């Protein structure tokens, strides 16, 4: 049985897509895991990081991915998730798919202009329930069909409380919530936990939330102090104690070399490979302990 982890935070720019990429690579490389990434973000960051910009455009033209699925859903048709999966990795070590692999259901950035039309069409065709509830129900039914094919499903959620983000959260057993240590980012996260998970979705008792500090700079004394407070149980948040540093190596790793171009994990992450391994280990230990 696979475990589903939503990478979610209503605030943008806190490292959700970078976290998704690192965790997908880390699970496949370090644990030999079979990973499915569900890119629910119209910005298609995870798709571009794992497949490249050219692949994202090609798949859109072939009507593969989130955009095509949502168009079918808005017309009242079933979502056929299996036909939208594609192999995704630029790592040499994962090409034979014998010791772990990554598949992705891609998104595409043109959804950014289509979301309002999609929501109106879906509401006209499907009036029975909230849109995020209907989407989550349809996606869960599809994921259940190939549950034994994957060890982990990672859902990269868009920022904000829209139907795609809420549907992704509804799918999850665990929520990994990347957040920076800026005051407004952290307050946004606490509001998210209270107002969205508890008051709106009523999921607070059903899903485990694990804040993850990203863009951490050890030379910043204020960030060091805040991290220490978090480790001591600030606001009772179940935060993962190891932060993800802000490094040029991680930013470069997210720049896909292009279709057909492969690189080793060391070439991709450089001296940040140890952070990928450490993040993955910390998440696996936390998820295992809370499952």
Residue pairs with C-beta under 8 A, 6 or more apart in sequence:
1 147
1 148
2 36
2 143
2 147
2 148
2 149
2 150
2 151
2 152
2 153
3 151
3 152
3 153
3 173
3 174
3 287
3 291
4 143
4 152
4 153
4 154
4 155
4 171
4 172
4 173
4 174
5 23
5 152
5 153
5 154
5 155
5 172
5 173
5 174
5 175
5 176
5 283
5 287
6 155
6 157
6 168
6 169
6 171
6 172
6 174
6 175
6 176
7 16
7 17
7 19
7 20
7 23
7 154
7 155
7 156
7 157
7 175
7 176
7 177
7 178
8 16
8 155
8 157
8 165
8 168
8 169
8 172
8 175
8 176
8 177
9 16
9 157
9 159
9 177
9 178
9 179
9 188
9 189
9 192
10 159
10 160
10 161
10 165
10 188
10 191
10 192
10 196
11 159
11 179
11 184
11 185
11 188
11 189
12 159
12 160
13 159
13 180
14 178
14 179
14 180
14 185
14 214
14 215
15 178
15 180
15 214
15 215
15 244
16 41
16 45
16 156
16 157
16 159
16 178
17 41
17 43
17 45
17 46
17 49
17 156
17 254
18 49
18 178
18 214
18 244
18 250
18 251
18 254
19 176
19 178
19 212
19 214
19 244
19 279
20 37
20 46
20 49
20 154
20 156
21 46
21 49
21 50
21 253
21 254
22 244
22 250
22 253
22 275
22 276
22 279
22 280
23 154
23 176
23 279
23 280
23 283
24 35
24 37
24 50
24 102
24 154
25 89
25 91
25 102
25 265
25 268
25 269
25 276
26 276
26 277
26 279
26 280
26 281
27 33
27 35
27 100
27 151
27 152
27 280
27 284
28 34
28 35
28 89
28 91
28 94
28 100
28 101
28 102
29 91
29 93
29 94
29 100
29 265
29 276
29 277
30 277
30 280
30 281
31 100
31 151
31 280
31 284
32 99
32 100
33 100
33 151
33 152
34 100
34 101
34 149
34 150
34 151
34 152
35 100
35 101
35 102
35 103
35 150
35 151
35 152
35 153
35 154
36 85
36 102
36 103
36 104
36 105
36 149
36 150
36 152
36 153
36 154
37 46
37 50
37 88
37 102
37 103
37 104
37 105
37 153
37 154
37 155
37 156
38 104
38 105
38 139
38 153
38 154
38 155
38 156
38 168
38 171
39 45
39 46
39 47
39 65
39 66
39 104
39 105
39 106
39 107
39 156
40 66
40 107
40 155
40 156
40 157
40 158
40 164
40 165
40 167
40 168
41 107
41 156
41 157
41 158
41 159
41 164
42 66
42 107
42 108
42 109
42 111
42 112
42 115
42 158
42 164
43 107
43 109
43 112
43 158
44 56
44 106
44 107
44 108
44 109
44 111
45 156
46 104
46 107
46 156
47 55
47 56
47 65
47 104
47 106
47 107
47 108
48 56
48 256
49 254
49 256
50 88
50 89
50 90
50 102
50 104
50 256
51 59
51 86
51 88
51 104
51 106
51 256
51 259
52 90
52 256
52 257
52 258
52 259
53 256
54 258
54 259
55 106
55 259
56 65
56 106
56 107
56 108
56 109
57 108
58 259
59 65
59 86
59 106
59 108
60 67
60 68
60 108
60 110
64 83
64 84
64 86
64 106
65 84
65 105
65 106
65 107
65 108
66 84
66 105
66 106
66 107
66 108
66 111
67 107
67 108
67 110
67 111
67 114
68 84
69 79
69 80
69 81
69 84
69 105
70 111
70 114
70 118
70 122
71 118
72 78
72 79
72 80
73 79
73 122
73 135
73 138
74 118
74 121
74 122
74 125
75 121
75 125
76 125
76 126
78 138
79 138
79 139
79 142
80 142
81 105
81 139
81 142
81 143
81 145
82 142
82 145
82 146
84 105
84 106
85 103
85 104
85 105
86 103
86 104
86 105
86 106
87 97
87 101
87 102
87 103
87 104
88 102
88 103
88 104
88 106
89 95
89 101
89 102
90 256
90 257
90 261
90 262
90 263
90 268
91 262
91 263
91 264
91 265
91 268
92 262
92 263
92 264
92 265
93 99
93 264
93 265
94 100
94 101
94 102
95 262
103 150
111 118
115 162
115 164
119 131
119 163
122 131
122 134
123 131
126 134
128 134
130 163
131 163
131 167
132 163
132 164
132 165
132 166
132 167
132 170
133 167
133 170
135 163
135 164
135 167
136 166
136 167
136 168
136 170
136 171
139 167
139 171
140 170
140 171
143 153
143 171
153 171
155 168
155 171
155 172
156 168
157 164
157 165
157 168
157 169
158 164
158 165
159 165
161 196
161 200
166 196
166 200
166 201
169 175
169 196
169 197
169 201
169 203
169 207
170 201
170 203
172 207
173 207
173 208
173 291
174 207
174 208
174 209
174 210
174 287
174 290
174 291
175 197
175 207
175 208
175 209
175 210
176 210
176 212
176 240
176 283
177 189
177 192
177 209
177 210
177 211
177 212
178 211
178 212
178 213
178 214
178 244
179 185
179 186
179 188
179 189
179 211
179 212
179 213
179 214
180 186
180 213
180 214
180 215
181 213
181 215
181 216
181 222
181 223
181 226
181 227
186 226
189 211
189 237
190 235
190 237
193 204
193 209
193 237
197 203
197 204
197 207
197 209
198 204
208 238
208 287
208 290
209 237
209 238
210 238
210 239
210 240
210 283
210 286
210 287
210 290
211 230
211 237
211 238
211 239
211 240
212 239
212 240
212 243
212 244
212 279
212 283
213 227
213 230
213 239
213 240
213 243
213 244
214 243
214 244
214 246
215 244
215 245
215 246
216 223
216 227
216 243
216 244
216 245
216 246
217 223
217 245
217 246
218 224
218 245
226 234
227 243
230 237
230 239
230 241
231 239
231 241
238 286
240 282
240 283
240 286
241 282
242 278
242 279
242 282
244 250
244 275
244 279
245 272
245 275
247 271
247 272
247 275
249 269
249 270
249 271
249 272
250 269
250 272
250 275
252 270
253 268
253 269
253 270
253 272
257 263
265 273
265 276
266 273
269 275
269 276
